[in-house]
């Protein structure tokens, strides 16, 4: 994922300083040279948790609208 796509993703989630954060995150990812065993599994777990948080936020927003 590039800086623009990550920045857009962060902005859509109302993250403050999305541009700076995206640039730093991509820069850090590109500088990483070491891979650890289980890294892919860890990344998958984080992605699943992020999706769960987004789904939870959507559910809360829906219930809030109904109230």
Residue pairs with C-beta under 8 A, 6 or more apart in sequence:
1 9
1 26
2 26
3 19
3 22
3 23
3 26
4 22
6 22
6 25
6 26
7 18
7 19
7 21
7 22
7 23
10 18
10 21
10 22
11 18
13 54
15 21
